[in-house]
Amino acid sequence: MKILVTPDKFLRIKAKPVVSYDKKLEKQISEMIKILKSSKDPEGVGLAATQVGLDRRLIIVFLNGKPEIFINPIIISSSEAMLSSIHHKKKDRWLEGCLSLPGIWGFVDRPYSIEMEYLTPVDGQLIPRHRKFEDVESAYVQHENDHLDGILFTDHILKQGGQIFKDTSDGLTLIENI
């Protein structure tokens, strides 16, 4: 299992729902966590199954230093407030990156908060969860959830008329298009 990078077509698929929790899925989750923990440059915060070639609605996001597992996640509500309306100054905003788009960065103006329903494994059983995410955690979860629908963070930036940057030896350099 390895992280796929653009322009791999698999990154654009709409993933299929997980129908059962079994040893195979348990092993895939374990491998994904291992890959995420070993991602250092940049450090990975989240990983979607589609990023490692798995056609499953499954994401993992590190929250408060530990991996949270989201199976068949659904965003059920989003705030009208956007990140830019909370973080008015550009210096207070963070740039998103992605393990599947190495060296590419940009600000995505996402809803400040979301509520999500999903399943998570507990003692071999899938347990339903309902949770609200705000600010940076909301952005992380939305970013990974987008992968399950074949959406990359750069798609949002281009739609929003934002700026995309690339790592260069001189630091971050604005690029016109990808």
MIMAR-119024 format. One line per 4 residues: number of its first residue (from 1); their letters; for each residue x negated, y negated, z negated of N, C-alpha, C, O. Coordinates in Angstrom, 2 decimals, decimal comma. Layout:
BEGIN
NUM) A) X:Y:Z:X:Y:Z:X:Y:Z:X:Y:Z  ...;
//
This chain:
BEGIN
1) MKIL) -0,85:1,18:0,00:0,00:0,00:0,00:-0,89:-1,24:0,00:-1,78:-1,38:-0,84  -0,63:-2,13:0,98:-1,39:-3,38:1,02:-0,46:-4,52:1,41:0,63:-4,31:1,94  -0,91:-5,73:1,12:-0,11:-6,91:1,41:-0,18:-7,22:2,91:-1,26:-7,34:3,49  0,99:-7,34:3,51:1,08:-7,70:4,92:0,90:-9,21:5,04:1,34:-9,96:4,17;
5) VTPD) 0,26:-9,65:6,13:0,09:-11,08:6,36:0,70:-11,46:7,71:0,82:-10,64:8,61  1,09:-12,73:7,81:1,67:-13,22:9,06:0,63:-13,07:10,16:-0,57:-13,24:9,90  1,03:-12,76:11,34:2,41:-12,74:11,85:3,09:-11,37:11,82:3,92:-11,09:12,69  2,78:-10,51:10,88:3,39:-9,18:10,82:4,92:-9,30:10,88:5,52:-9,99:10,06;
9) KFLR) 5,52:-8,62:11,84:6,97:-8,71:12,07:7,79:-8,17:10,89:8,93:-8,57:10,70  7,21:-7,28:10,10:7,94:-6,70:8,97:8,31:-7,78:7,95:9,30:-7,63:7,23  7,54:-8,86:7,90:7,82:-9,95:6,96:9,12:-10,69:7,31:9,62:-11,48:6,52  9,66:-10,42:8,50:10,87:-11,11:8,96:12,13:-10,24:8,88:13,20:-10,66:9,33;
13) IKAK) 12,01:-9,04:8,30:13,20:-8,18:8,22:14,09:-8,60:7,04:13,64:-9,22:6,08  15,36:-8,22:7,15:16,29:-8,37:6,01:16,31:-7,00:5,34:16,77:-6,02:5,92  15,82:-6,94:4,11:15,63:-5,67:3,41:16,96:-5,02:3,03:17,97:-5,69:2,82  16,92:-3,70:2,95:18,11:-2,92:2,57:18,21:-2,80:1,05:17,19:-2,75:0,36;
17) PVVS) 19,44:-2,74:0,54:19,61:-2,58:-0,91:19,03:-1,26:-1,43:18,99:-0,26:-0,72  18,60:-1,30:-2,66:18,15:-0,08:-3,35:19,42:0,65:-3,79:20,30:0,05:-4,40  19,50:1,95:-3,48:20,70:2,71:-3,84:20,50:3,61:-5,05:21,46:3,98:-5,72  19,23:3,96:-5,33:19,00:4,79:-6,52:17,61:4,53:-7,09:16,69:4,14:-6,38;
21) YDKK) 17,51:4,75:-8,37:16,23:4,60:-9,06:15,67:6,00:-9,28:16,25:6,80:-10,00  14,53:6,27:-8,64:13,93:7,60:-8,74:12,42:7,47:-8,95:11,89:6,36:-9,05  11,75:8,59:-9,01:10,28:8,61:-9,24:9,54:7,88:-8,14:8,54:7,20:-8,41  10,02:8,00:-6,90:9,37:7,32:-5,77:9,42:5,80:-5,96:8,41:5,11:-5,79;
25) LEKQ) 10,59:5,29:-6,32:10,74:3,85:-6,55:9,91:3,41:-7,76:9,27:2,36:-7,73  9,91:4,21:-8,80:9,12:3,92:-9,99:7,63:3,79:-9,63:6,94:2,88:-10,11  7,15:4,69:-8,78:5,74:4,67:-8,33:5,48:3,42:-7,48:4,44:2,78:-7,63  6,41:3,08:-6,59:6,24:1,89:-5,74:6,18:0,62:-6,59:5,37:-0,26:-6,33;
29) ISEM) 7,03:0,54:-7,61:7,02:-0,61:-8,51:5,67:-0,70:-9,22:5,09:-1,78:-9,31  5,19:0,41:-9,70:3,90:0,47:-10,39:2,76:0,00:-9,47:1,89:-0,76:-9,89  2,78:0,47:-8,22:1,76:0,06:-7,24:1,85:-1,43:-6,93:0,83:-2,10:-6,81  3,07:-1,94:-6,80:3,25:-3,37:-6,53:2,71:-4,22:-7,67:2,08:-5,25:-7,44;
33) IKIL) 2,96:-3,79:-8,90:2,45:-4,53:-10,06:0,92:-4,53:-10,05:0,29:-5,55:-10,34  0,33:-3,39:-9,72:-1,12:-3,27:-9,65:-1,69:-4,23:-8,59:-2,68:-4,93:-8,84  -1,06:-4,26:-7,42:-1,49:-5,16:-6,34:-1,39:-6,62:-6,79:-2,30:-7,41:-6,56  -0,28:-6,95:-7,43:-0,06:-8,32:-7,88:-1,10:-8,73:-8,92:-1,63:-9,84:-8,86;
37) KSSK) -1,37:-7,85:-9,86:-2,37:-8,14:-10,89:-3,76:-8,31:-10,30:-4,57:-9,07:-10,83  -4,05:-7,61:-9,21:-5,40:-7,67:-8,63:-5,57:-8,83:-7,65:-6,68:-9,08:-7,18  -4,50:-9,53:-7,33:-4,58:-10,67:-6,41:-5,18:-11,86:-7,14:-4,57:-12,42:-8,05  -6,37:-12,24:-6,74:-7,10:-13,29:-7,48:-7,34:-14,57:-6,70:-7,45:-15,63:-7,32;
41) DPEG) -7,41:-14,53:-5,40:-7,75:-15,75:-4,67:-6,83:-15,94:-3,48:-7,23:-15,62:-2,36  -5,61:-16,44:-3,67:-5,12:-17,02:-4,92:-4,54:-15,94:-5,84:-4,33:-14,79:-5,44  -4,30:-16,34:-7,06:-3,67:-15,46:-8,04:-2,20:-15,31:-7,67:-1,51:-16,30:-7,42  -1,73:-14,06:-7,63:-0,34:-13,82:-7,28:0,59:-13,97:-8,46:0,27:-13,54:-9,57;
45) VGLA) 1,73:-14,60:-8,23:2,74:-14,77:-9,27:3,91:-13,82:-9,01:4,57:-13,36:-9,94  4,15:-13,53:-7,75:5,26:-12,67:-7,39:4,97:-11,89:-6,13:4,07:-12,23:-5,36  5,75:-10,83:-5,92:5,57:-9,99:-4,74:6,91:-9,35:-4,40:7,61:-8,82:-5,28  7,26:-9,40:-3,13:8,48:-8,75:-2,65:8,11:-7,44:-1,96:7,02:-7,31:-1,39;
49) ATQV) 9,00:-6,47:-2,03:8,75:-5,17:-1,41:8,42:-5,31:0,08:7,59:-4,57:0,60  9,06:-6,24:0,76:8,81:-6,41:2,19:7,38:-6,85:2,46:6,86:-6,62:3,56  6,74:-7,49:1,49:5,35:-7,93:1,67:4,36:-6,76:1,67:3,21:-6,92:2,08  4,80:-5,60:1,21:3,94:-4,42:1,21:4,54:-3,32:2,09:4,21:-2,14:1,93;
53) GLDR) 5,42:-3,71:3,01:5,96:-2,77:3,98:7,08:-1,88:3,49:7,35:-0,84:4,10  7,74:-2,25:2,41:8,86:-1,46:1,89:10,18:-2,15:2,22:10,37:-3,33:1,90  11,07:-1,42:2,85:12,38:-1,95:3,22:13,35:-1,76:2,06:14,28:-0,95:2,13  13,12:-2,52:0,99:13,94:-2,43:-0,23:14,14:-3,82:-0,81:13,23:-4,65:-0,76;
57) RLII) 15,31:-4,07:-1,37:15,58:-5,35:-2,03:15,03:-5,27:-3,45:15,74:-4,98:-4,41  13,75:-5,55:-3,55:13,00:-5,42:-4,79:11,94:-6,51:-4,83:11,17:-6,67:-3,89  11,91:-7,26:-5,93:10,86:-8,25:-6,14:10,31:-8,11:-7,55:10,99:-7,63:-8,47  9,07:-8,52:-7,70:8,43:-8,56:-9,01:7,87:-9,96:-9,19:7,19:-10,48:-8,31;
61) VFLN) 8,16:-10,57:-10,33:7,66:-11,91:-10,62:7,07:-11,90:-12,03:7,70:-11,42:-12,98  5,85:-12,43:-12,17:5,26:-12,55:-13,50:5,86:-13,77:-14,18:5,69:-14,90:-13,71  6,56:-13,55:-15,28:7,15:-14,62:-16,08:6,65:-14,45:-17,50:6,71:-13,36:-18,06  6,15:-15,52:-18,08:5,57:-15,47:-19,43:4,51:-14,37:-19,55:4,41:-13,70:-20,58;
65) GKPE) 3,72:-14,20:-18,50:2,60:-13,28:-18,53:2,91:-11,81:-18,34:2,02:-10,97:-18,41  4,19:-11,48:-18,09:4,49:-10,07:-17,87:5,38:-9,89:-16,63:6,15:-10,78:-16,28  5,25:-8,73:-15,98:6,03:-8,52:-14,75:7,50:-8,26:-15,02:7,86:-7,40:-15,83  8,35:-9,01:-14,34:9,80:-8,79:-14,40:10,20:-8,15:-13,07:9,75:-8,57:-12,01;
69) IFIN) 11,04:-7,14:-13,14:11,45:-6,39:-11,95:12,88:-6,74:-11,62:13,77:-6,66:-12,47  13,10:-7,13:-10,37:14,42:-7,54:-9,89:14,80:-6,60:-8,74:14,16:-6,60:-7,69  15,84:-5,82:-8,95:16,32:-4,91:-7,92:17,68:-5,42:-7,44:18,56:-5,72:-8,25  17,84:-5,51:-6,12:19,06:-6,03:-5,49:19,47:-7,39:-6,07:20,63:-7,58:-6,45;
73) PIII) 18,53:-8,34:-6,14:18,86:-9,65:-6,71:19,83:-10,44:-5,82:19,76:-10,39:-4,60  20,72:-11,17:-6,49:21,67:-12,05:-5,79:21,71:-13,37:-6,54:21,96:-13,41:-7,74  21,46:-14,46:-5,81:21,61:-15,79:-6,41:23,10:-16,10:-6,38:23,71:-16,18:-5,31  23,69:-16,28:-7,57:25,13:-16,52:-7,64:25,49:-17,99:-7,77:26,62:-18,39:-7,51;
77) SSSE) 24,51:-18,81:-8,19:24,75:-20,25:-8,20:23,40:-20,99:-8,17:22,38:-20,49:-8,63  23,46:-22,18:-7,61:22,29:-23,05:-7,51:22,68:-24,44:-7,95:23,79:-24,89:-7,68  21,77:-25,12:-8,61:22,06:-26,49:-9,04:22,08:-27,43:-7,84:21,43:-27,18:-6,82  22,83:-28,49:-7,98:22,78:-29,54:-6,96:21,46:-30,29:-7,08:20,92:-30,77:-6,08;
81) AMLS) 20,95:-30,38:-8,30:19,67:-31,07:-8,52:18,56:-30,27:-7,86:18,46:-29,05:-8,02  17,73:-30,98:-7,13:16,60:-30,36:-6,45:15,32:-30,66:-7,23:15,30:-31,57:-8,06  14,28:-29,90:-6,97:13,01:-30,13:-7,67:12,53:-31,57:-7,51:12,02:-32,16:-8,46  12,71:-32,14:-6,30:12,24:-33,52:-6,07:13,03:-34,55:-6,88:12,52:-35,63:-7,17;
85) SIHH) 14,28:-34,21:-7,25:15,06:-35,17:-8,03:14,69:-35,10:-9,52:15,00:-36,02:-10,27  14,03:-34,03:-9,93:13,56:-33,89:-11,31:12,09:-34,35:-11,40:11,70:-35,06:-12,33  11,32:-33,93:-10,42:9,90:-34,31:-10,37:9,75:-35,42:-9,30:9,38:-35,15:-8,16  10,06:-36,65:-9,71:10,10:-37,77:-8,77:8,75:-38,05:-8,13:8,66:-38,32:-6,93;
89) KKKD) 7,69:-37,99:-8,93:6,36:-38,34:-8,43:5,72:-37,14:-7,75:5,74:-36,03:-8,29  5,15:-37,36:-6,58:4,53:-36,26:-5,83:3,44:-35,57:-6,63:3,23:-34,37:-6,48  2,75:-36,31:-7,49:1,67:-35,71:-8,28:2,19:-34,71:-9,31:1,43:-33,89:-9,82  3,50:-34,77:-9,62:4,09:-33,85:-10,59:4,66:-32,59:-9,92:5,14:-31,69:-10,61;
93) RWLE) 4,59:-32,54:-8,60:5,11:-31,39:-7,86:3,98:-30,41:-7,57:2,82:-30,81:-7,43  4,31:-29,15:-7,48:3,30:-28,14:-7,17:3,50:-27,66:-5,74:4,60:-27,74:-5,18  2,42:-27,18:-5,16:2,47:-26,63:-3,81:2,66:-25,12:-3,91:2,00:-24,44:-4,69  3,58:-24,62:-3,10:3,77:-23,17:-3,04:2,72:-22,59:-2,11:2,26:-23,22:-1,16;
97) GCLS) 2,36:-21,36:-2,41:1,49:-20,57:-1,55:2,11:-19,19:-1,46:3,15:-18,93:-2,06  1,47:-18,31:-0,70:2,03:-16,97:-0,53:0,91:-16,01:-0,18:0,04:-16,31:0,64  0,94:-14,84:-0,80:-0,08:-13,83:-0,52:-0,02:-13,35:0,93:-1,01:-12,83:1,44  1,12:-13,53:1,59:1,26:-13,14:3,00:0,89:-14,26:3,97:0,87:-14,06:5,18;
101) LPGI) 0,59:-15,44:3,44:0,12:-16,57:4,25:-1,11:-17,15:3,56:-1,08:-18,27:3,04  -2,20:-16,39:3,55:-3,38:-16,82:2,79:-3,89:-18,19:3,24:-4,02:-18,48:4,43  -4,18:-19,03:2,24:-4,77:-20,34:2,50:-3,79:-21,40:2,97:-4,21:-22,50:3,33  -2,50:-21,11:2,96:-1,48:-22,07:3,40:-0,70:-22,52:2,17:-0,34:-21,71:1,32;
105) WGFV) -0,44:-23,84:2,08:0,21:-24,42:0,90:1,19:-25,50:1,33:1,03:-26,12:2,38  2,21:-25,74:0,51:3,12:-26,84:0,77:4,20:-26,93:-0,29:4,51:-25,95:-0,96  4,78:-28,12:-0,43:5,86:-28,32:-1,39:7,18:-27,94:-0,74:7,50:-28,40:0,36  7,94:-27,10:-1,42:9,29:-26,73:-0,99:10,27:-27,34:-1,98:10,20:-27,07:-3,18;
109) DRPY) 11,18:-28,14:-1,47:12,19:-28,75:-2,33:13,34:-27,76:-2,49:14,21:-27,64:-1,62  13,33:-27,07:-3,61:14,32:-26,02:-3,90:15,27:-26,50:-4,99:14,98:-27,47:-5,69  16,41:-25,81:-5,14:17,28:-26,13:-6,28:16,49:-26,00:-7,59:15,72:-25,06:-7,77  16,70:-26,96:-8,50:15,99:-26,97:-9,77:16,31:-25,74:-10,61:15,43:-25,19:-11,28;
113) SIEM) 17,57:-25,31:-10,56:17,93:-24,12:-11,34:18,83:-23,21:-10,51:19,56:-23,66:-9,62  18,76:-21,93:-10,83:19,62:-20,93:-10,19:20,09:-19,95:-11,25:19,47:-19,80:-12,31  21,20:-19,29:-10,96:21,62:-18,15:-11,76:21,58:-16,94:-10,84:21,99:-17,01:-9,69  21,08:-15,84:-11,38:20,88:-14,66:-10,57:21,42:-13,43:-11,29:21,33:-13,31:-12,52;
117) EYLT) 21,97:-12,52:-10,51:22,34:-11,20:-11,00:21,43:-10,20:-10,31:21,13:-10,34:-9,13  20,98:-9,19:-11,06:20,08:-8,18:-10,52:20,08:-6,98:-11,44:20,66:-7,00:-12,53  19,43:-5,93:-11,00:19,24:-4,74:-11,81:17,77:-4,67:-12,20:16,90:-5,10:-11,45  17,50:-4,13:-13,38:16,12:-3,93:-13,80:16,03:-2,58:-14,50:16,94:-2,19:-15,23;
121) PVDG) 14,92:-1,86:-14,29:14,81:-0,54:-14,93:14,48:-0,63:-16,42:13,58:-1,37:-16,82  15,22:0,13:-17,22:14,96:0,25:-18,65:15,13:1,73:-19,00:16,21:2,29:-18,86  14,05:2,34:-19,46:14,08:3,76:-19,84:14,69:4,65:-18,74:15,52:5,51:-19,01  14,26:4,41:-17,50:14,70:5,25:-16,39:16,09:4,95:-15,86:16,57:5,64:-14,95;
125) QLIP) 16,75:3,94:-16,41:18,10:3,56:-15,95:18,05:2,13:-15,40:17,26:1,31:-15,85  18,92:1,85:-14,42:19,03:0,48:-13,91:20,08:-0,26:-14,73:21,24:0,15:-14,79  19,65:-1,34:-15,35:20,51:-2,13:-16,23:20,83:-3,46:-15,53:19,91:-4,14:-15,05  22,11:-3,85:-15,48:22,45:-5,14:-14,86:22,02:-6,32:-15,74:22,11:-6,26:-16,96;
129) RHRK) 21,55:-7,36:-15,09:21,14:-8,58:-15,78:21,78:-9,79:-15,09:22,05:-9,79:-13,89  22,01:-10,80:-15,90:22,47:-12,11:-15,41:21,57:-13,11:-16,11:21,48:-13,14:-17,34  20,91:-13,93:-15,33:19,93:-14,83:-15,95:19,84:-16,15:-15,20:20,00:-16,21:-13,98  19,58:-17,20:-15,97:19,38:-18,53:-15,39:17,88:-18,83:-15,38:17,17:-18,56:-16,34;
133) FEDV) 17,42:-19,38:-14,26:16,02:-19,78:-14,12:15,97:-21,26:-13,80:16,80:-21,78:-13,05  15,00:-21,94:-14,38:14,85:-23,38:-14,13:13,42:-23,71:-13,73:12,48:-22,99:-14,04  13,30:-24,84:-13,02:12,03:-25,46:-12,69:11,10:-24,48:-11,96:11,50:-23,87:-10,97  9,88:-24,33:-12,44:8,90:-23,52:-11,71:9,32:-22,05:-11,63:9,11:-21,41:-10,61;
137) ESAY) 9,92:-21,52:-12,70:10,39:-20,12:-12,65:11,47:-19,94:-11,60:11,51:-18,92:-10,91  12,34:-20,92:-11,48:13,38:-20,88:-10,46:12,75:-20,85:-9,06:13,18:-20,10:-8,19  11,72:-21,67:-8,87:11,03:-21,70:-7,57:10,37:-20,36:-7,27:10,46:-19,86:-6,15  9,70:-19,78:-8,27:9,05:-18,47:-8,07:10,07:-17,42:-7,63:9,84:-16,69:-6,66;
141) VQHE) 11,17:-17,34:-8,35:12,18:-16,32:-8,07:12,81:-16,55:-6,70:13,03:-15,60:-5,95  13,11:-17,82:-6,37:13,69:-18,12:-5,06:12,73:-17,76:-3,94:13,13:-17,21:-2,92  11,45:-18,07:-4,13:10,43:-17,77:-3,12:10,42:-16,27:-2,82:10,46:-15,86:-1,66  10,35:-15,45:-3,86:10,30:-14,00:-3,67:11,61:-13,47:-3,09:11,59:-12,60:-2,22;
145) NDHL) 12,73:-13,98:-3,57:14,02:-13,55:-3,06:14,15:-13,86:-1,57:14,74:-13,08:-0,82  13,62:-15,00:-1,13:13,64:-15,35:0,29:12,98:-14,26:1,15:13,45:-13,96:2,25  11,89:-13,69:0,63:11,19:-12,64:1,40:12,13:-11,50:1,76:11,98:-10,88:2,82  13,09:-11,20:0,90:14,01:-10,09:1,16:14,94:-10,36:2,33:15,57:-9,44:2,86;
149) DGIL) 15,02:-11,63:2,74:15,82:-12,02:3,90:14,95:-12,46:5,07:15,44:-13,06:6,03  13,65:-12,16:4,99:12,74:-12,49:6,09:12,41:-13,96:6,20:12,00:-14,43:7,26  12,56:-14,70:5,10:12,31:-16,14:5,09:10,97:-16,41:4,40:10,72:-15,90:3,30  10,13:-17,21:5,04:8,85:-17,61:4,45:8,96:-19,05:3,95:9,77:-19,83:4,45;
153) FTDH) 8,15:-19,39:2,96:8,24:-20,74:2,37:7,97:-21,82:3,41:8,49:-22,93:3,30  7,17:-21,51:4,41:6,88:-22,49:5,46:8,12:-22,80:6,30:8,23:-23,90:6,85  9,06:-21,85:6,39:10,32:-22,11:7,11:11,05:-23,28:6,44:11,57:-24,17:7,12  11,10:-23,26:5,11:11,76:-24,35:4,37:11,04:-25,68:4,59:11,67:-26,71:4,82;
157) ILKQ) 9,71:-25,64:4,51:8,94:-26,88:4,68:9,20:-27,49:6,05:9,41:-28,70:6,16  9,20:-26,66:7,08:9,43:-27,17:8,43:10,84:-27,74:8,56:11,02:-28,79:9,18  11,85:-27,07:7,98:13,24:-27,57:8,01:13,36:-28,89:7,26:14,12:-29,77:7,66  12,61:-29,02:6,15:12,69:-30,21:5,31:11,81:-31,35:5,82:11,80:-32,44:5,25;
161) GGQI) 11,07:-31,10:6,90:10,18:-32,13:7,42:9,01:-32,41:6,49:8,48:-33,52:6,47  8,61:-31,40:5,73:7,52:-31,56:4,76:6,15:-31,37:5,39:6,01:-31,30:6,62  5,16:-31,27:4,55:3,78:-31,14:5,00:3,24:-29,77:4,63:3,50:-29,25:3,54  2,48:-29,20:5,56:1,84:-27,90:5,32:0,33:-28,14:5,33:-0,21:-28,81:6,21;
165) FKDT) -0,33:-27,55:4,33:-1,77:-27,72:4,17:-2,47:-26,37:4,30:-1,90:-25,32:4,02  -3,73:-26,43:4,72:-4,56:-25,23:4,84:-5,84:-25,43:4,05:-6,43:-26,51:4,06  -6,26:-24,37:3,34:-7,55:-24,39:2,64:-8,66:-24,50:3,68:-8,70:-23,74:4,64  -9,56:-25,45:3,47:-10,75:-25,55:4,32:-11,95:-25,77:3,40:-11,79:-25,92:2,19;
169) SDGL) -13,11:-25,80:3,97:-14,31:-26,04:3,15:-14,29:-27,43:2,52:-14,99:-27,68:1,54  -13,47:-28,34:3,07:-13,35:-29,69:2,54:-12,19:-29,83:1,54:-11,88:-30,94:1,11  -11,56:-28,72:1,17:-10,38:-28,76:0,30:-9,14:-28,50:1,13:-9,19:-27,75:2,11  -8,02:-29,11:0,74:-6,79:-28,93:1,50:-6,73:-29,92:2,64:-6,96:-31,11:2,45;
173) TLIE) -6,41:-29,41:3,83:-6,31:-30,24:5,02:-4,90:-30,12:5,58:-4,38:-29,01:5,72  -4,28:-31,25:5,91:-2,96:-31,25:6,51:-3,04:-30,63:7,88:-3,91:-30,98:8,68  -2,11:-29,70:8,16:-2,05:-29,15:9,51:-0,72:-29,54:10,13:0,27:-29,70:9,42  -0,69:-29,69:11,42:0,51:-30,15:12,09:1,53:-29,03:12,25:2,73:-29,24:12,04;
177) NI) 1,07:-27,86:12,64:1,99:-26,74:12,80:1,25:-25,42:12,56:0,02:-25,35:12,59  2,04:-24,41:12,33:1,44:-23,10:12,03:1,45:-22,25:13,28:0,99:-21,10:13,25;
//
